[in-house]
Amino acid sequence: MAAASESRPAVIDVTDAGIRFKRNRRARRSFKDLFAGRARRSRPGEFWALRNVDFSVSAGEAIGVVGRNGQGKSTLLKLVAEVILPDEGSVSVRGGVAPLIEITGGFVDDLTVRDNVFLTAGLHGMSRAEIEERFDEIIEFAEIGDFLDTPYKHLSSGMRVRIAFAVVTRLEEPILLVDEVLAVGDKAFREKCYRRIEELLEGGRTLFFVSHNERDLRRFCTRGLYLDKGRLVLDAPIDEVLERYNADYNS
């Protein structure tokens, strides 16, 4: 496992982690499987989305996760977010996370924008007083002031991303998880979001970033994790990881 920096504490430790999913929900386990060890059970119709993944992240690091579609990148992010739990190994996260994963999840279609801001920020742990204090800057950042009393379901996909990003990036959590969420939206707003991420990094936040955009990965990240078929094949500086990834992809 790559060690955290000696001068900075580790905020994420992933140790020999693995997670498996079913290909077919109707797949059955045998009676013998029920008495087998958890990590040794043979389960028909299941596959390992991640296996034997080992790494550590220091406070303030910016990590880019690289790999083709279906190689376990988003699954790894969800493990770090503790949305899902590993079937083997362990994932330890010290400090809260601000998750930009499936970013519009948790918003309620029939509630207004105003009500959704209070609901979603509250679900992420902000008190009502904190939400009221930050409400105007959330709305100003999202550029959505004319739609405060509009039901969320009537917003465009771009507007939904804007309000969700504005809420999540006002959280005080030390770890920021980002998963391809900014593909929706116009170029000007996307750049505004990127500047916000840079501000958070300058403030000492830790970034765990999944993207297929090399320019974005080089812009934000100093270190990369290259996943292939659910295995961590390289943990190195981001330029080295991208070079290896491109060599494998184009071979």
C-alpha positions as CSV (number, residue, x, y, z in Angstrom):
1,M,0.0,0.0,0.0
2,A,1.3,3.4,-0.9
3,A,2.1,5.3,2.3
4,A,0.7,8.6,3.2
5,S,3.1,11.5,3.4
6,E,5.1,11.5,6.6
7,S,4.4,15.2,7.2
8,R,0.6,14.9,6.7
9,P,-1.8,12.4,8.3
10,A,-3.6,9.8,6.3
11,V,-7.3,10.6,5.8
12,I,-8.1,7.6,3.6
13,D,-6.7,4.1,4.1
14,V,-7.9,1.3,1.7
15,T,-6.5,-2.1,2.6
16,D,-6.9,-5.2,0.4
17,A,-10.4,-4.0,-0.4
18,G,-12.7,-6.0,-2.7
19,I,-16.4,-5.8,-3.6
20,R,-18.5,-8.1,-5.7
21,F,-21.8,-7.6,-7.5
22,K,-24.4,-10.0,-9.0
23,R,-24.7,-10.3,-12.7
24,N,-28.1,-12.0,-12.3
25,R,-30.3,-11.1,-9.3
26,R,-31.8,-14.6,-9.4
27,A,-28.5,-16.4,-8.9
28,R,-28.7,-18.8,-6.0
29,R,-26.1,-19.7,-3.4
30,S,-25.7,-23.3,-2.3
31,F,-26.3,-24.5,1.3
32,K,-22.5,-25.1,1.6
33,D,-21.9,-21.4,0.7
34,L,-23.8,-20.3,3.8
35,F,-21.2,-21.9,6.1
36,A,-18.1,-20.9,4.1
37,G,-15.9,-18.0,5.2
38,R,-17.2,-14.6,4.0
39,A,-14.2,-14.0,1.7
40,R,-14.1,-17.6,0.4
41,R,-17.7,-18.1,-0.5
42,S,-18.4,-19.2,-4.1
43,R,-21.4,-17.3,-5.4
44,P,-22.8,-18.2,-8.8
45,G,-23.4,-15.3,-11.1
46,E,-21.2,-12.8,-9.2
47,F,-18.1,-10.9,-10.2
48,W,-15.5,-8.8,-8.4
49,A,-15.9,-5.2,-9.3
50,L,-12.7,-4.4,-7.2
51,R,-10.2,-6.8,-5.7
52,N,-7.0,-6.5,-3.7
53,V,-7.0,-2.7,-3.8
54,D,-4.5,-1.1,-1.5
55,F,-3.6,2.6,-1.1
56,S,-3.4,5.5,1.4
57,V,-4.2,9.2,0.9
58,S,-2.8,12.1,2.9
59,A,-4.6,15.2,3.9
60,G,-4.5,17.8,1.2
61,E,-3.6,15.4,-1.6
62,A,-5.4,15.6,-5.0
63,I,-5.9,12.1,-6.4
64,G,-7.1,11.3,-9.9
65,V,-8.7,7.9,-10.6
66,V,-8.0,6.6,-14.2
67,G,-9.3,3.7,-16.2
68,R,-11.7,2.7,-18.9
69,N,-15.4,2.4,-18.4
70,G,-16.4,-0.5,-16.2
71,Q,-13.1,-0.9,-14.4
72,G,-14.3,0.0,-10.9
73,K,-13.6,3.8,-10.7
74,S,-17.0,4.9,-9.5
75,T,-17.3,1.8,-7.3
76,L,-14.0,2.8,-5.6
77,L,-15.4,6.3,-5.1
78,K,-18.5,4.9,-3.5
79,L,-16.4,2.8,-1.2
80,V,-14.5,5.9,0.0
81,A,-17.8,7.7,0.4
82,E,-19.0,4.7,2.5
83,V,-22.1,4.5,0.4
84,I,-21.2,0.8,-0.1
85,L,-19.1,-1.5,2.1
86,P,-16.3,-3.8,1.0
87,D,-16.9,-7.6,0.9
88,E,-13.3,-8.1,2.0
89,G,-10.5,-5.9,3.3
90,S,-11.2,-2.5,4.8
91,V,-11.8,1.2,4.0
92,S,-11.1,3.8,6.7
93,V,-12.0,7.5,6.2
94,R,-11.0,10.0,8.8
95,G,-13.2,13.1,8.5
96,G,-16.4,13.7,6.6
97,V,-16.8,13.8,2.8
98,A,-18.6,16.2,0.4
99,P,-19.8,13.8,-2.3
100,L,-20.2,15.0,-5.8
101,I,-21.4,11.5,-6.8
102,E,-24.7,11.1,-8.7
103,I,-24.9,14.7,-7.8
104,T,-28.7,15.2,-8.1
105,G,-29.6,12.3,-5.9
106,G,-31.6,13.2,-2.8
107,F,-33.4,16.1,-4.5
108,V,-37.2,15.8,-4.4
109,D,-39.0,16.5,-7.7
110,D,-42.1,18.1,-6.3
111,L,-40.3,20.4,-3.8
112,T,-39.2,23.9,-4.9
113,V,-35.6,24.8,-5.4
114,R,-35.7,26.7,-2.1
115,D,-37.1,23.7,-0.2
116,N,-34.6,21.3,-1.8
117,V,-31.6,23.5,-0.8
118,F,-32.7,23.3,2.9
119,L,-33.5,19.6,2.6
120,T,-30.3,18.5,0.9
121,A,-28.0,20.7,2.9
122,G,-29.7,19.4,6.0
123,L,-29.2,15.8,5.0
124,H,-25.5,16.5,4.6
125,G,-25.3,17.7,8.1
126,M,-25.7,21.5,7.9
127,S,-27.9,23.1,10.6
128,R,-30.8,25.4,9.6
129,A,-28.8,28.4,10.8
130,E,-25.8,27.4,8.6
131,I,-28.1,26.9,5.6
132,E,-29.7,30.3,6.1
133,E,-26.3,31.9,6.4
134,R,-25.1,30.4,3.2
135,F,-28.4,30.4,1.3
136,D,-27.8,33.5,-0.7
137,E,-24.3,32.5,-1.8
138,I,-25.5,29.1,-2.8
139,I,-28.2,30.6,-5.0
140,E,-25.9,33.3,-6.4
141,F,-23.3,30.6,-7.3
142,A,-25.9,28.4,-9.0
143,E,-27.3,31.5,-10.9
144,I,-30.8,30.3,-10.2
145,G,-32.4,33.1,-8.3
146,D,-35.3,33.4,-10.7
147,F,-36.4,29.8,-10.0
148,L,-36.4,29.7,-6.2
149,D,-40.1,28.8,-6.1
150,T,-40.1,26.5,-9.1
151,P,-40.6,22.7,-8.5
152,Y,-37.3,20.9,-9.0
153,K,-38.8,18.6,-11.6
154,H,-39.2,21.6,-14.0
155,L,-35.5,22.4,-14.0
156,S,-33.2,21.5,-16.9
157,S,-30.5,18.9,-16.2
158,G,-27.9,21.7,-16.3
159,M,-29.8,23.7,-13.7
160,R,-30.1,20.7,-11.5
161,V,-26.3,20.1,-11.5
162,R,-25.7,23.8,-10.8
163,I,-27.8,23.9,-7.7
164,A,-26.5,20.5,-6.4
165,F,-22.8,21.6,-7.0
166,A,-23.5,24.9,-5.2
167,V,-24.9,23.1,-2.2
168,V,-22.3,20.3,-1.8
169,T,-19.3,22.6,-2.3
170,R,-20.5,24.8,0.6
171,L,-20.1,21.9,3.0
172,E,-17.2,22.1,5.4
173,E,-16.2,18.5,5.0
174,P,-12.4,18.0,4.5
175,I,-12.6,15.4,1.7
176,L,-14.2,16.2,-1.7
177,L,-15.3,13.3,-4.0
178,V,-16.0,14.2,-7.6
179,D,-17.3,11.7,-10.2
180,E,-17.7,13.1,-13.7
181,V,-20.5,15.4,-12.5
182,L,-19.5,18.5,-14.5
183,A,-20.1,17.1,-17.9
184,V,-23.5,18.7,-17.9
185,G,-23.7,22.5,-18.1
186,D,-22.3,25.3,-20.2
187,K,-18.6,26.0,-20.5
188,A,-18.6,29.2,-18.5
189,F,-20.4,27.6,-15.5
190,R,-18.1,24.5,-15.7
191,E,-15.1,26.8,-15.5
192,K,-16.7,28.5,-12.5
193,C,-17.0,25.1,-10.8
194,Y,-13.4,24.3,-11.5
195,R,-12.3,27.5,-9.9
196,R,-14.3,26.6,-6.9
197,I,-12.6,23.2,-6.7
198,E,-9.2,25.0,-6.9
199,E,-10.2,27.3,-4.1
200,L,-11.1,24.3,-1.9
201,L,-7.8,22.6,-2.7
202,E,-5.9,25.8,-1.8
203,G,-7.8,25.7,1.5
204,G,-6.3,22.3,2.3
205,R,-9.1,20.0,1.2
206,T,-8.4,16.5,-0.1
207,L,-9.6,15.7,-3.6
208,F,-10.6,12.2,-4.9
209,F,-11.4,12.8,-8.6
210,V,-12.8,10.5,-11.3
211,S,-12.7,11.7,-14.8
212,H,-11.9,10.7,-18.4
213,N,-10.7,14.2,-19.2
214,E,-6.9,14.3,-19.1
215,R,-6.8,18.1,-19.0
216,D,-9.0,18.1,-15.9
217,L,-6.9,15.4,-14.3
218,R,-3.7,17.2,-14.9
219,R,-5.2,20.5,-13.7
220,F,-6.3,19.3,-10.3
221,C,-4.3,16.1,-9.5
222,T,-0.7,15.4,-8.6
223,R,-1.1,11.7,-8.1
224,G,-3.1,9.0,-10.0
225,L,-4.6,5.6,-9.4
226,Y,-4.9,3.4,-12.5
227,L,-7.6,0.8,-12.3
228,D,-7.9,-2.1,-14.8
229,K,-10.4,-5.0,-14.4
230,G,-11.0,-4.0,-10.9
231,R,-7.3,-4.1,-9.9
232,L,-5.1,-1.2,-9.0
233,V,-2.2,-1.6,-11.5
234,L,-0.4,1.7,-10.9
235,D,-0.2,4.3,-8.1
236,A,2.1,7.1,-9.2
237,P,2.4,10.8,-10.2
238,I,-0.6,11.7,-12.5
239,D,1.5,12.3,-15.6
240,E,3.1,8.8,-15.2
241,V,-0.3,7.2,-14.7
242,L,-1.8,8.9,-17.7
243,E,1.2,7.9,-19.9
244,R,0.8,4.3,-18.8
245,Y,-3.0,4.4,-19.4
246,N,-2.6,5.8,-22.9
247,A,0.0,3.3,-23.8
248,D,-2.2,0.4,-22.7
249,Y,-5.3,1.9,-24.3
250,N,-3.6,2.5,-27.7
251,S,-1.7,-0.8,-27.7
